[in-house]
């Protein structure tokens, strides 16, 4: 695995600097960080999607300060 130093990250489009953030998931129950789930989406008989017994990993987003491009990572090694 490649070790990432957040200060050294550059935009893959314009090579501008990146600033860390996250994607917001808003529900009736509140606010959450958008998760990443391995595999294809599976329908649940009652809910929209079946995510029970699945590992949810938070998505970390980096936004380019120059062009606004988003770079998304799950569990980056920093």
ZADO-1210 file (C-alpha; in nm, 4 decimals, padded with zeros to 6 digits):
<atoms>
<atom x="00.0000" y="00.0000" z="00.0000" code="UNK" pos="1"/>
<atom x="00.1129" y="00.3504" z="-00.0761" code="UNK" pos="2"/>
<atom x="00.1461" y="00.5838" z="00.2205" code="UNK" pos="3"/>
<atom x="-00.0237" y="00.9185" z="00.1585" code="UNK" pos="4"/>
<atom x="00.0899" y="01.2483" z="00.3073" code="UNK" pos="5"/>
<atom x="-00.2134" y="01.4832" z="00.2842" code="UNK" pos="6"/>
<atom x="00.0113" y="01.7884" z="00.2363" code="UNK" pos="7"/>
<atom x="00.1673" y="01.6279" z="-00.0733" code="UNK" pos="8"/>
<atom x="-00.1603" y="01.5363" z="-00.2474" code="UNK" pos="9"/>
<atom x="-00.2272" y="01.7044" z="-00.5805" code="UNK" pos="10"/>
<atom x="-00.5307" y="01.7186" z="-00.8052" code="UNK" pos="11"/>
<atom x="-00.5128" y="01.4568" z="-01.0813" code="UNK" pos="12"/>
<atom x="-00.6663" y="01.7082" z="-01.3255" code="UNK" pos="13"/>
<atom x="-00.4762" y="02.0367" z="-01.2739" code="UNK" pos="14"/>
<atom x="-00.2123" y="01.9490" z="-01.0078" code="UNK" pos="15"/>
<atom x="-00.3602" y="02.2089" z="-00.7687" code="UNK" pos="16"/>
<atom x="-00.3604" y="02.1633" z="-00.3916" code="UNK" pos="17"/>
<atom x="-00.6285" y="01.9554" z="-00.2189" code="UNK" pos="18"/>
<atom x="-00.8295" y="02.0295" z="00.0944" code="UNK" pos="19"/>
<atom x="-00.9861" y="01.7487" z="00.3005" code="UNK" pos="20"/>
<atom x="-01.3601" y="01.7178" z="00.3562" code="UNK" pos="21"/>
<atom x="-01.6399" y="01.4619" z="00.3456" code="UNK" pos="22"/>
<atom x="-01.9682" y="01.3826" z="00.1711" code="UNK" pos="23"/>
<atom x="-02.2796" y="01.4399" z="00.3809" code="UNK" pos="24"/>
<atom x="-02.5588" y="01.1843" z="00.3885" code="UNK" pos="25"/>
<atom x="-02.8779" y="01.3448" z="00.5232" code="UNK" pos="26"/>
<atom x="-03.1688" y="01.1329" z="00.6431" code="UNK" pos="27"/>
<atom x="-03.4749" y="01.1848" z="00.8604" code="UNK" pos="28"/>
<atom x="-03.2665" y="01.0599" z="01.1533" code="UNK" pos="29"/>
<atom x="-02.9856" y="01.3139" z="01.1138" code="UNK" pos="30"/>
<atom x="-02.6582" y="01.3566" z="00.9289" code="UNK" pos="31"/>
<atom x="-02.3966" y="01.0920" z="00.8479" code="UNK" pos="32"/>
<atom x="-02.0726" y="01.0618" z="00.6507" code="UNK" pos="33"/>
<atom x="-02.1404" y="00.8833" z="00.3219" code="UNK" pos="34"/>
<atom x="-02.0116" y="00.5251" z="00.3446" code="UNK" pos="35"/>
<atom x="-01.8541" y="00.2956" z="00.0871" code="UNK" pos="36"/>
<atom x="-01.9832" y="-00.0628" z="00.0732" code="UNK" pos="37"/>
<atom x="-01.8137" y="-00.3451" z="-00.1200" code="UNK" pos="38"/>
<atom x="-02.0152" y="-00.5298" z="-00.3850" code="UNK" pos="39"/>
<atom x="-02.3245" y="-00.4516" z="-00.5861" code="UNK" pos="40"/>
<atom x="-02.6360" y="-00.2931" z="-00.4314" code="UNK" pos="41"/>
<atom x="-02.8901" y="-00.5509" z="-00.3141" code="UNK" pos="42"/>
<atom x="-03.2615" y="-00.4768" z="-00.2742" code="UNK" pos="43"/>
<atom x="-03.4199" y="-00.5277" z="00.0661" code="UNK" pos="44"/>
<atom x="-03.7809" y="-00.6448" z="00.0902" code="UNK" pos="45"/>
<atom x="-03.8774" y="-00.3472" z="00.3109" code="UNK" pos="46"/>
<atom x="-03.6007" y="-00.0855" z="00.2703" code="UNK" pos="47"/>
<atom x="-03.4486" y="00.0514" z="-00.0505" code="UNK" pos="48"/>
<atom x="-03.1182" y="-00.1333" z="-00.0058" code="UNK" pos="49"/>
<atom x="-02.9964" y="-00.4182" z="00.2126" code="UNK" pos="50"/>
<atom x="-02.6877" y="-00.3056" z="00.4043" code="UNK" pos="51"/>
<atom x="-02.7344" y="-00.5312" z="00.7063" code="UNK" pos="52"/>
<atom x="-02.4196" y="-00.7268" z="00.7993" code="UNK" pos="53"/>
<atom x="-02.2097" y="-00.5217" z="00.5558" code="UNK" pos="54"/>
<atom x="-01.9000" y="-00.3272" z="00.6464" code="UNK" pos="55"/>
<atom x="-01.9535" y="00.0473" z="00.5994" code="UNK" pos="56"/>
<atom x="-01.6348" y="00.2470" z="00.5412" code="UNK" pos="57"/>
<atom x="-01.6394" y="00.6285" z="00.5525" code="UNK" pos="58"/>
<atom x="-01.5515" y="00.8124" z="00.2311" code="UNK" pos="59"/>
<atom x="-01.2939" y="01.0902" z="00.2661" code="UNK" pos="60"/>
<atom x="-01.3149" y="01.3576" z="-00.0025" code="UNK" pos="61"/>
<atom x="-01.0404" y="01.5950" z="-00.1142" code="UNK" pos="62"/>
<atom x="-01.1440" y="01.9010" z="-00.3179" code="UNK" pos="63"/>
<atom x="-00.9034" y="02.0819" z="-00.5476" code="UNK" pos="64"/>
<atom x="-00.8629" y="02.4450" z="-00.4436" code="UNK" pos="65"/>
<atom x="-00.8005" y="02.5428" z="-00.8075" code="UNK" pos="66"/>
<atom x="-01.0558" y="02.3586" z="-01.0249" code="UNK" pos="67"/>
<atom x="-01.2985" y="02.2032" z="-00.7715" code="UNK" pos="68"/>
<atom x="-01.2339" y="01.8423" z="-00.8814" code="UNK" pos="69"/>
<atom x="-01.3094" y="01.5822" z="-00.6092" code="UNK" pos="70"/>
<atom x="-01.0759" y="01.2945" z="-00.5220" code="UNK" pos="71"/>
<atom x="-01.2450" y="01.0241" z="-00.3090" code="UNK" pos="72"/>
<atom x="-01.0677" y="00.7781" z="-00.0781" code="UNK" pos="73"/>
<atom x="-01.1684" y="00.5061" z="00.1670" code="UNK" pos="74"/>
<atom x="-00.9276" y="00.4392" z="00.4559" code="UNK" pos="75"/>
<atom x="-00.6271" y="00.6223" z="00.3108" code="UNK" pos="76"/>
<atom x="-00.2981" y="00.5460" z="00.4807" code="UNK" pos="77"/>
<atom x="-00.1592" y="00.8762" z="00.6030" code="UNK" pos="78"/>
</atoms>
